[in-house]
Amino acid sequence: MKFPILTAHEAALHIKNGFNVGFSGFTASGTPKDVTVALAAIAKKEHEEGREFKINMFTGASTNDFVDGELARANAINMRTPYQSCPDMRKAANSHTAHYFDLHLSEIAQKLRYGTFGKLDVAILEVQSISDDGEIVLGTGLGNAPTYATMAEKVIIELNEALNPKIFGLHDVYIPLDHP
């Protein structure tokens, strides 16, 4: 493989305080499971050493405990949108330790492309496979991954080898044109 292979911790080190980060998946399906846990550990360490560490999260829908739960418990979320269903994220929003921006999930990709939230620093995408020329087969949840992949300055690929190779062709990826 011609792309660097990193541990989850090494990949998470590319994410800095204040970054805008897009996550693949739609509900729990297709969300990252390792880099987010490593990122939460980094945030906890930064906080223990007296430094701020929070990111702005953009997803395709709700996620799961590996994303919203781990990052909320680590106090690593500054802002979260569009939709969430994790009890720990809800507690963070209600206690004002994380800002929650309730936006219809069908609007988030276009608003990002319009620049509403600024640049997207990193995308973390769960994939079934990646070819040497960079073609990926996304996991079981597409969400806003196509927009995040094209907009992010850096893309972290989380390879899930447990996914069946027959998943190829499951997604019909289409990014509509933006309104003028």
VMD Tcl script that draws the C-alpha trace (Angstrom):
set ca {
  {0.00 0.00 0.00}
  {1.43 3.36 -0.95}
  {-0.37 5.28 1.81}
  {1.16 5.50 5.29}
  {-0.21 2.99 7.76}
  {-0.63 4.53 11.20}
  {-1.89 3.31 14.52}
  {-5.14 4.83 15.73}
  {-3.13 6.98 18.17}
  {-0.75 8.20 15.45}
  {-3.72 9.10 13.24}
  {-5.47 10.92 16.10}
  {-2.35 13.06 16.64}
  {-3.17 14.78 13.33}
  {-6.28 16.29 14.96}
  {-5.67 19.47 16.93}
  {-7.67 21.59 19.34}
  {-10.32 23.61 17.51}
  {-10.33 21.46 14.37}
  {-13.49 20.84 12.36}
  {-13.76 17.09 11.92}
  {-16.18 15.15 9.71}
  {-17.05 11.54 10.50}
  {-18.34 8.88 8.15}
  {-21.36 6.81 8.97}
  {-25.07 7.09 9.29}
  {-26.28 6.25 12.79}
  {-23.90 3.67 14.25}
  {-23.39 2.09 10.86}
  {-20.11 2.99 9.17}
  {-18.72 5.19 11.94}
  {-15.06 5.10 12.98}
  {-14.35 2.91 15.98}
  {-10.64 3.22 16.81}
  {-9.33 6.69 15.94}
  {-12.10 8.33 17.99}
  {-11.20 6.31 21.09}
  {-7.54 7.32 20.64}
  {-8.62 10.94 20.14}
  {-10.61 10.85 23.39}
  {-7.51 9.57 25.21}
  {-5.44 12.43 23.76}
  {-8.07 14.95 24.87}
  {-8.08 13.55 28.42}
  {-4.28 13.81 28.57}
  {-4.33 17.38 27.24}
  {-6.92 18.36 29.87}
  {-4.89 16.69 32.64}
  {-1.92 18.82 31.58}
  {-4.04 21.98 31.70}
  {-4.52 22.44 27.97}
  {-7.78 22.91 26.10}
  {-8.68 20.21 23.60}
  {-12.04 20.25 21.87}
  {-13.13 19.67 18.30}
  {-16.17 20.59 16.25}
  {-17.96 17.44 15.08}
  {-19.85 16.96 11.83}
  {-21.53 13.64 11.10}
  {-24.11 12.12 8.80}
  {-26.59 11.42 11.59}
  {-26.32 10.10 15.11}
  {-23.25 7.93 15.71}
  {-22.49 5.52 18.54}
  {-20.56 5.25 21.78}
  {-17.22 5.04 19.92}
  {-17.76 8.57 18.59}
  {-20.23 10.65 20.61}
  {-19.84 8.68 23.84}
  {-16.04 8.55 24.00}
  {-15.57 12.15 22.91}
  {-18.32 13.54 25.17}
  {-16.96 11.72 28.24}
  {-13.49 13.08 27.41}
  {-14.91 16.63 27.22}
  {-13.46 16.77 23.70}
  {-16.48 18.29 21.90}
  {-16.83 22.01 21.42}
  {-19.68 21.84 18.90}
  {-21.69 18.93 17.53}
  {-24.08 18.83 14.58}
  {-26.37 17.67 13.00}
  {-28.17 14.90 14.92}
  {-27.24 12.91 17.97}
  {-28.79 10.28 20.18}
  {-26.05 9.44 22.69}
  {-26.89 9.97 26.39}
  {-23.37 11.26 27.18}
  {-23.52 13.79 24.35}
  {-26.96 14.89 25.54}
  {-25.56 15.40 29.07}
  {-22.67 17.45 27.66}
  {-25.06 19.63 25.67}
  {-27.45 20.11 28.60}
  {-24.59 21.00 30.97}
  {-23.15 23.42 28.38}
  {-19.77 21.67 28.23}
  {-20.49 21.02 24.53}
  {-22.47 23.15 22.12}
  {-25.09 21.35 20.12}
  {-26.36 22.81 16.88}
  {-29.59 21.10 15.86}
  {-29.67 21.12 12.09}
  {-31.57 18.82 9.78}
  {-29.04 16.23 8.67}
  {-29.94 16.76 5.02}
  {-28.59 20.33 5.24}
  {-25.16 19.80 6.78}
  {-23.18 18.81 3.68}
  {-24.39 21.79 1.67}
  {-23.81 24.22 4.54}
  {-20.25 22.93 4.84}
  {-19.70 23.34 1.10}
  {-21.04 26.92 1.37}
  {-18.48 27.63 4.12}
  {-21.02 28.19 6.90}
  {-18.79 26.45 9.44}
  {-15.39 27.31 7.99}
  {-12.96 24.81 6.54}
  {-13.06 21.12 7.30}
  {-9.69 20.15 8.74}
  {-9.99 16.37 8.93}
  {-12.35 13.63 7.80}
  {-12.29 10.24 9.52}
  {-13.83 7.59 7.29}
  {-14.47 3.94 8.03}
  {-13.86 1.91 4.88}
  {-13.98 -1.70 3.81}
  {-10.98 -1.28 1.50}
  {-8.64 1.22 -0.13}
  {-6.76 0.73 -3.38}
  {-3.23 1.92 -4.12}
  {-4.68 4.78 -6.19}
  {-6.87 5.96 -3.28}
  {-10.24 4.53 -4.29}
  {-12.17 3.58 -1.19}
  {-15.12 1.34 -0.53}
  {-16.99 2.93 2.35}
  {-18.33 0.89 5.22}
  {-22.00 0.22 5.82}
  {-23.04 3.84 6.37}
  {-22.44 6.55 3.80}
  {-23.84 9.67 5.46}
  {-21.92 12.80 4.49}
  {-18.65 10.94 3.83}
  {-18.43 12.01 0.15}
  {-18.59 15.69 1.09}
  {-16.18 15.27 4.00}
  {-13.72 13.33 1.85}
  {-13.64 16.02 -0.83}
  {-13.50 18.98 1.55}
  {-11.10 17.88 4.28}
  {-7.49 19.00 4.26}
  {-6.56 15.58 5.65}
  {-8.45 12.30 5.40}
  {-7.90 9.54 7.93}
  {-8.98 6.16 6.64}
  {-9.99 3.63 9.26}
  {-9.86 0.23 7.59}
  {-12.43 -2.21 8.96}
  {-11.26 -5.62 7.77}
  {-14.30 -7.26 9.37}
  {-16.48 -5.87 6.58}
  {-17.25 -8.31 3.80}
  {-15.63 -7.46 0.42}
  {-19.01 -8.10 -1.20}
  {-20.07 -4.69 0.13}
  {-18.53 -3.20 -3.03}
  {-21.34 -1.57 -5.02}
  {-23.66 -1.09 -2.04}
  {-23.42 2.70 -2.13}
  {-24.61 4.82 -5.02}
  {-22.57 7.96 -4.38}
  {-23.89 11.16 -5.82}
  {-23.18 14.71 -4.68}
  {-25.82 17.10 -6.06}
  {-24.92 20.56 -7.28}
  {-25.35 23.37 -4.79}
  {-28.08 25.96 -5.26}
  {-26.82 29.18 -6.84}
}
mol new
graphics top color blue
foreach p $ca { graphics top sphere $p radius 0.5 }
foreach p [lrange $ca 0 end-1] q [lrange $ca 1 end] { graphics top cylinder $p $q radius 0.2 }
display resetview
